[in-house]
């Protein structure tokens, strides 16, 4: 560190890190790798964890098997490498009362991090080894010469980068906290803080970095969690207010005659959840402001039926309806489903995708503009400026998170705004839905339609392969069909394709050579994809080797067997979606997942969870817990800033309090015009204005 680089001017939030005491130019470059450029960045660089050392003692007073901590100095280091190549590291530490030994197995990197003369805070459970106390894999915190935590110190643990240790980071952040904590602007007015029992932001920042005790740390965490969720819920409440107050939609009411006519199109027994969803959707569509409803449910819970009901209700009220799917394969599947169920009706259907010929596309666009198409199914081609409707009443979006707010706004051109119905194929835990979709009404389908079979899931090792292929072949000989999902190869689609092609070649010349096998991947032309899916759906192909292009919505009830190769490369939600492809008919489904040999330990937890339950909501909650709160808003759409400190699954009580308060404030002050809310409003718009289309609130 270069002391000459230190600035003599007062520290400010915008001060570059190199001018902070104890940093300097070299370490500033290292901090830059963590995105830390200024004192403000350091101040808001929050600990990822805390060290709670066991009761402090001297080495001479250590008791066998009784957790304790002590401060000592490294005096001797011995490293042994066994014949098997394993590393054993012994580190002798001493204080003024005696010596103890720390033992580390297969952690050779410790050799460089524990040099002789280093003072350390050691925490662990000692055991007597000969004449000396020994601690195996204790927690070790390096201490600078001047550092000596108090006897009950709670030490922050920060994310690090090469060249920066915890002592460096703690010292730099402490310098910033000491001088600048009081400079942070308070965005939550005093009356709100009092009603929500919140400490000030200044106290919160001091105690998040330098907790006085556990009570102070808990209060600091609660303040930061509440603020993050409160700002999000204010944004969602403003968005909801905009939809219900500023926008107008055509009322599309239902009566007994219309309801009966639509229900005749569903020649099967509806679940109670589906009937409830019909009632909620029809009530929404009868209003003069846009329906903005999310229908979510497990795989095979019948979400598409809700979309059909809503679309036919729009047509019954002489309005057009659109269904937008994330892929052309799925769009064509929806179109075929509608075509069959409406074959004897006067409802006029259209299909608009990016691969239509120029002539066919022109005909579809003209028919939509002239009102000669009642139901139009398509892909993102529907978002083109040239797509105009005579009287659009409803937009259904399948797989909502594939489309952003700005894209959906393209369908709101001129006249009244259509009603919106969003389908999510991924179950969402209640608190996550509250956090990410607070501007939408949520309908949840948990019941499965009657007649659906069970699905059996197996985790397999490589030596199962031949037995599994024999089992799959037997099911196919009995008349069933099968999917084989190729493993993901990093993120490169080209490599995924190569993987699928290789497996296709191996199977058709190996264990499945007697069957008709097809190949489906993302780099095929839309025409090739549609031809392959049609042949598989018609039974002309018995086995389909595919990438995850089959993940969403593909409906072939006769396909009951799925092999997932390299399953450790897939997320939990994605695995469950894939499993849903063989869980759609009356025959039992079978899924076998194989893992790569180089799979990581955390993969085992994910795959065991997947195999242990077929409850999509339980899996969704487990998935979010594994991925962490930062990724939770990803269930909504790209562009939503991630959560940094809050976790809706953990912080349910705080989330509900933040939501209730946000709704109350927006009900009383729809544009946040109260001067005391100025900073809060600015923070809401800065963070969520673009992603939630809140420009009119400014």
SVG drawing of the C-alpha trace seen along z (x, -y; Angstrom):
<svg xmlns="http://www.w3.org/2000/svg" viewBox="-78 -18 86 73">
<polyline fill="none" stroke="black" stroke-width="0.4" points="0.0,0.0 1.2,-3.5 0.6,-5.9 1.4,-8.8 -1.8,-8.0 -4.1,-8.7 -6.3,-11.8 -6.1,-14.5 -9.5,-15.9 -12.6,-14.7 -14.0,-11.4 -17.1,-11.6 -19.5,-9.0 -18.1,-9.6 -14.4,-9.3 -12.5,-6.7 -11.5,-3.6 -7.7,-4.3 -8.0,-7.4 -9.6,-5.4 -7.3,-4.8 -5.6,-1.4 -6.4,-0.9 -4.2,-2.7 -3.9,-2.2 -2.9,1.5 -5.7,2.7 -8.1,0.3 -7.4,2.3 -8.2,5.5 -11.4,4.1 -12.5,3.1 -12.9,6.8 -15.7,6.8 -17.3,3.7 -16.1,1.5 -15.1,-1.9 -16.1,-4.4 -16.7,-4.8 -20.4,-4.4 -19.8,-1.1 -17.9,0.1 -20.6,-1.1 -23.2,0.9 -21.0,4.0 -22.8,6.1 -21.4,9.1 -22.4,12.5 -22.2,14.1 -21.0,13.5 -18.5,15.3 -19.8,15.9 -16.7,17.1 -17.3,19.6 -16.6,18.3 -13.1,16.9 -10.5,18.7 -6.7,19.4 -5.1,22.5 -4.3,23.8 -8.0,23.6 -9.3,25.6 -11.6,28.5 -11.9,31.6 -15.0,31.6 -16.2,28.2 -16.4,25.5 -14.1,22.6 -12.1,19.8 -8.8,18.3 -6.3,15.9 -2.8,17.3 0.2,17.0 1.3,19.5 4.7,20.8 5.3,24.1 3.9,25.7 4.3,29.3 3.0,30.7 2.9,34.4 1.8,35.9 0.7,39.6 1.5,42.3 -2.1,41.8 -1.3,38.2 -3.4,36.8 -2.2,33.7 -2.0,33.5 -1.2,30.1 -0.3,29.6 -0.2,26.0 1.2,25.3 -0.2,22.1 0.7,20.6 -0.5,18.0 1.1,17.0 -0.5,20.0 0.5,22.9 0.3,24.4 -2.3,26.3 -2.2,28.0 -4.6,27.4 -5.0,30.2 -6.2,29.8 -6.7,32.8 -6.6,32.3 -6.4,28.5 -2.9,27.8 -3.9,24.2 -3.8,23.5 0.0,23.6 0.3,20.2 -2.5,18.6 -1.0,19.5 2.6,18.2 4.7,18.2 4.0,15.2 0.4,14.7 -2.0,13.9 -5.3,15.8 -8.6,16.2 -9.3,20.0 -12.7,21.5 -13.5,25.2 -14.0,28.3 -10.6,29.4 -9.6,33.0 -6.7,34.4 -4.0,35.8 -1.1,37.1 0.0,34.2 -1.5,31.4 -5.0,30.2 -5.8,30.6 -8.5,29.0 -9.4,30.6 -10.5,28.2 -11.2,25.3 -12.5,21.9 -9.5,19.6 -9.7,15.8 -6.4,14.0 -6.0,10.9 -3.9,7.8 -1.5,6.8 -3.9,4.2 -7.0,6.3 -8.4,8.0 -12.2,8.6 -14.1,8.2 -14.9,11.4 -18.4,11.6 -17.4,10.0 -19.6,10.7 -17.3,10.4 -18.6,9.7 -17.5,12.0 -17.3,10.4 -17.1,11.8 -13.4,11.5 -11.1,11.5 -7.5,12.4 -5.2,10.2 -7.8,9.1 -8.4,10.9 -11.1,10.4 -8.8,8.2 -8.2,5.9 -11.9,5.7 -13.0,5.1 -10.5,2.3 -11.4,0.5 -15.2,0.8 -14.8,-0.2 -13.0,-3.4 -16.0,-4.2 -18.6,-3.3 -17.0,-5.4 -16.9,-8.6 -19.9,-8.2 -22.7,-6.2 -24.4,-9.4 -24.2,-10.7 -26.7,-8.1 -30.0,-9.7 -33.0,-8.4 -35.7,-7.5 -38.3,-6.1 -40.1,-8.9 -40.1,-8.8 -43.9,-8.0 -43.5,-4.9 -40.3,-3.9 -42.2,-4.1 -45.2,-2.2 -43.0,0.6 -40.6,0.6 -37.6,-0.2 -34.2,-1.6 -32.8,-4.5 -30.8,-3.7 -27.7,-5.1 -27.9,-2.8 -28.7,0.1 -25.6,-0.5 -23.4,-0.8 -24.7,2.5 -24.8,4.5 -21.0,4.0 -20.1,3.6 -22.8,5.2 -22.8,4.2 -24.6,7.5 -27.0,10.0 -30.1,7.8 -28.5,4.8 -27.6,7.0 -31.1,8.4 -32.6,4.9 -30.2,3.8 -31.0,6.8 -34.7,6.2 -34.4,2.6 -32.5,3.4 -34.8,6.3 -37.9,4.2 -36.6,1.3 -35.8,3.5 -39.2,5.2 -41.0,2.0 -39.5,0.3 -40.4,3.3 -44.0,3.4 -44.5,-0.3 -43.4,0.2 -45.8,3.1 -48.6,1.2 -48.0,-1.8 -48.1,0.5 -51.3,2.1 -52.9,-1.3 -51.9,-2.3 -53.6,0.8 -56.8,0.3 -57.2,-3.5 -55.5,-4.9 -56.3,-2.2 -59.7,-1.3 -60.7,2.0 -63.8,3.3 -66.2,5.1 -66.6,8.7 -69.3,10.1 -70.4,13.7 -74.0,14.8 -75.5,18.3 -76.0,18.9 -72.4,17.9 -71.0,19.9 -72.9,23.0 -71.9,22.6 -68.2,22.4 -68.3,25.3 -69.6,27.6 -66.2,27.2 -64.6,29.1 -65.8,32.7 -64.1,33.8 -64.6,33.3 -63.2,30.0 -61.3,29.7 -62.6,27.5 -59.6,25.3 -60.4,24.9 -64.0,23.9 -62.8,21.4 -60.4,20.0 -63.3,19.6 -65.2,17.6 -62.2,15.3 -61.4,14.7 -64.9,14.0 -65.3,11.5 -62.1,9.8 -63.1,9.5 -66.5,8.0 -64.7,4.9 -63.9,1.7 -60.2,1.9 -57.7,4.5 -57.7,7.9 -54.1,8.6 -54.1,12.1 -51.5,14.8 -52.6,18.4 -50.0,20.7 -50.0,24.4 -48.1,27.6 -47.3,29.5 -50.5,31.0 -52.9,29.0 -54.9,27.7 -53.8,24.1 -54.5,24.1 -58.2,24.8 -58.4,21.5 -56.9,19.7 -59.4,21.3 -62.3,20.2 -61.1,16.6 -60.5,16.4 -63.9,17.8 -65.5,15.4 -63.8,12.5 -65.1,13.9 -68.6,14.3 -68.5,10.5 -67.5,9.9 -63.9,9.1 -60.7,10.7 -58.2,12.7 -54.5,13.5 -52.4,16.2 -48.7,15.6 -46.4,18.7 -42.6,18.7 -41.8,21.0 -43.2,21.8 -43.5,25.5 -45.7,24.6 -47.7,22.0 -48.5,24.6 -49.5,27.1 -51.9,24.5 -53.3,23.8 -53.9,27.5 -55.6,27.9 -57.9,25.0 -58.6,26.2 -59.7,29.6 -61.9,28.3 -63.5,25.6 -63.9,27.6 -67.7,27.3 -67.9,23.7 -68.0,20.4 -64.9,19.2 -62.2,18.2 -58.6,19.1 -55.3,17.7 -51.6,18.6 -48.9,16.0 -45.2,17.1 -41.9,15.8 -41.7,18.6 -44.9,17.9 -44.5,17.0 -44.8,13.4 -48.2,14.1 -49.6,16.1 -48.4,13.5 -50.0,10.7 -53.3,12.6 -53.2,13.2 -52.4,9.5 -55.2,8.3 -57.7,10.7 -56.7,9.6 -57.1,5.9 -60.4,6.5 -61.8,8.5 -62.0,11.7 -59.9,13.7 -61.4,14.2 -58.5,16.2 -55.0,15.6 -52.2,17.8 -48.5,16.8 -45.0,16.2 -43.2,12.9 -44.1,12.2 -47.3,10.8 -45.3,7.9 -44.5,6.5 -45.8,3.0 -47.6,4.2 -49.9,6.5 -53.1,4.5 -56.5,5.7 -59.9,4.4 -61.2,5.0 -58.7,6.8 -60.2,7.8 -57.8,10.3 -54.1,11.2 -53.0,14.5 -49.2,14.9 -48.0,18.5 -44.8,18.5 -44.9,14.9 -41.3,14.5 -40.2,14.9 -41.7,11.5 -40.9,8.1 -43.2,5.2 -42.1,3.2 -42.8,6.1 -46.3,6.6 -47.0,2.9 -46.6,3.3 -50.0,5.1 -51.6,2.0 -51.7,-0.3 -54.7,-2.6 -58.2,-2.3 -59.0,-0.4 -56.4,1.8 -57.0,5.5 -57.4,7.8 -54.3,9.8 -54.1,13.4 -50.6,14.8 -49.9,18.5 -46.9,19.7 -45.8,23.3 -43.5,23.1 -45.2,23.3 -44.4,20.3 -44.4,20.3 -47.0,18.0 -44.6,15.5 -42.5,15.4 -45.6,14.7 -46.4,11.9 -42.9,10.4 -42.5,10.8 -46.1,10.5 -47.7,8.1 -49.3,6.1 -51.1,9.2 -54.0,11.2 -52.9,14.8 -54.9,17.9 -53.3,21.2 -54.2,24.6 -53.2,27.4 -55.6,30.1 -54.8,32.5 -57.5,33.5 -58.9,36.9 -57.4,39.9 -53.8,38.6 -51.3,41.4 -48.4,41.4 -44.8,40.8 -41.9,42.8 -38.5,41.1 -35.1,43.0 -31.6,41.8 -29.2,44.0 -25.5,44.7 -23.6,45.5 -23.8,49.3 -27.6,49.0 -27.5,47.9 -28.1,51.2 -30.9,52.2 -32.6,48.9 -32.3,49.1 -33.8,52.6 -36.7,51.2 -37.3,48.3 -37.3,50.7 -39.9,52.9 -42.2,49.9 -41.8,48.9 -42.6,52.4 -45.8,52.2 -46.8,49.2 -45.6,46.3 -43.1,43.6 -40.0,42.2 -38.0,39.0 -34.2,38.9 -33.0,35.5 -29.4,34.7 -27.2,33.1 -26.6,29.4 -23.0,28.5 -22.1,25.2 -24.2,22.5 -23.3,22.9 -26.3,24.0 -24.0,25.3 -22.4,27.6 -25.8,28.7 -26.7,29.6 -23.5,31.6 -24.3,33.5 -27.8,34.3 -26.5,35.4 -23.9,37.7 -26.5,39.4 -28.9,39.8 -26.2,41.5 -25.2,43.8 -28.8,44.9 -29.9,45.6 -26.9,47.8 -26.8,49.2 -29.4,50.1 -32.4,48.6 -31.5,49.4 -34.7,51.4 -36.9,48.3 -37.8,45.3 -35.8,42.4 -36.1,38.7 -33.9,35.7 -35.0,32.3 -32.8,29.4 -32.8,25.6 -30.8,25.1 -33.1,26.9 -35.3,24.8 -38.9,24.2 -40.1,26.4 -37.8,29.3 -38.9,28.9 -42.6,28.9 -42.2,31.9 -40.3,33.9 -42.9,33.0 -45.8,33.9 -44.3,37.3 -43.7,38.0 -47.2,36.8 -48.7,39.1 -46.6,42.1 -44.5,42.3 -41.5,41.8 -41.2,44.0 -38.2,42.3 -37.3,38.6 -33.8,37.4 -34.0,33.7 -32.4,30.8 -34.5,28.8 -36.6,27.4 -39.2,29.9 -39.1,28.4 -42.3,26.4 -45.8,27.6 -45.1,30.3 -48.2,32.6 -47.9,36.2 -49.9,38.3 -48.6,41.6 -45.0,40.6 -44.5,42.2 -40.7,42.8 -38.0,40.2 -34.3,40.5 -32.4,37.3 -28.7,37.5 -26.3,35.2 -29.1,34.3 -26.7,32.5 -26.4,29.8 -30.1,28.9 -31.9,26.8 -34.6,28.3 -37.5,26.4 -36.2,27.4 -36.0,31.1 -39.6,31.0 -40.8,29.4 -39.1,32.1 -40.7,34.8 -44.0,33.2 -43.7,34.4 -44.4,38.0 -47.1,37.2 -49.9,36.3 -51.8,39.6 -53.5,42.5 -50.4,44.7 -47.7,44.5 -44.7,42.3 -41.1,43.3 -38.2,40.9 -34.6,42.0 -31.8,39.4 -28.2,40.1 -25.4,37.7 -22.0,36.8 -19.1,38.3 -17.8,34.7 -21.0,33.7 -20.6,31.4 -21.8,32.3 -24.6,29.8 -26.0,31.7 -26.7,34.6 -29.0,32.5 -30.9,31.2 -31.3,34.5 -32.3,36.3 -35.0,33.7 -36.2,34.1 -36.5,37.9 -38.2,37.7 -41.3,35.7 -43.4,34.9 -45.1,32.0 -44.2,29.0 -44.8,26.5 -42.5,28.3 -39.9,28.5 -40.3,24.8 -39.7,23.8 -36.7,26.1 -35.4,24.6 -35.7,21.1 -34.0,22.0 -31.1,23.5 -30.7,20.7 -31.0,18.0 -33.1,14.8 -31.1,12.9 -32.6,14.9 -36.2,14.9 -37.4,12.0 -36.0,13.9 -39.3,15.9 -41.0,12.8 -38.9,11.5 -35.5,10.3 -34.9,6.7 -36.2,6.9 -33.3,5.9 -32.4,8.8 -33.0,8.8 -29.8,8.3 -30.8,8.9 -34.4,10.0 -35.6,13.6 -39.4,13.9 -39.3,17.5 -37.6,16.6 -38.9,13.1 -42.6,13.8 -43.8,11.7 -41.7,8.6 -42.9,9.0 -46.6,9.0 -46.1,6.0 -44.3,4.1 -47.0,5.0 -49.8,3.9 -48.1,0.6 -47.3,0.0 -50.9,0.6 -52.2,-1.7 -49.8,-4.5 -50.6,-4.2 -54.4,-4.0 -54.1,-7.3 -51.5,-9.0 -51.7,-7.3 -48.7,-9.4 -46.7,-9.6 -47.0,-13.4 -46.5,-13.9 -43.2,-15.8 -42.1,-13.4 -42.2,-10.6 -40.0,-12.4 -36.8,-10.4 -38.7,-7.2 -40.5,-7.9 -37.1,-8.7 -35.7,-5.4 -38.7,-3.4 -38.5,-5.0 -34.7,-4.6 -34.9,-0.9 -38.1,0.2 -39.3,-2.6 -38.1,-1.0 -38.8,2.7 -42.3,2.0 -43.2,-0.8 -43.7,-3.5 -42.7,-6.5 -46.1,-8.2 -45.6,-8.2 -42.6,-10.6"/>
</svg>
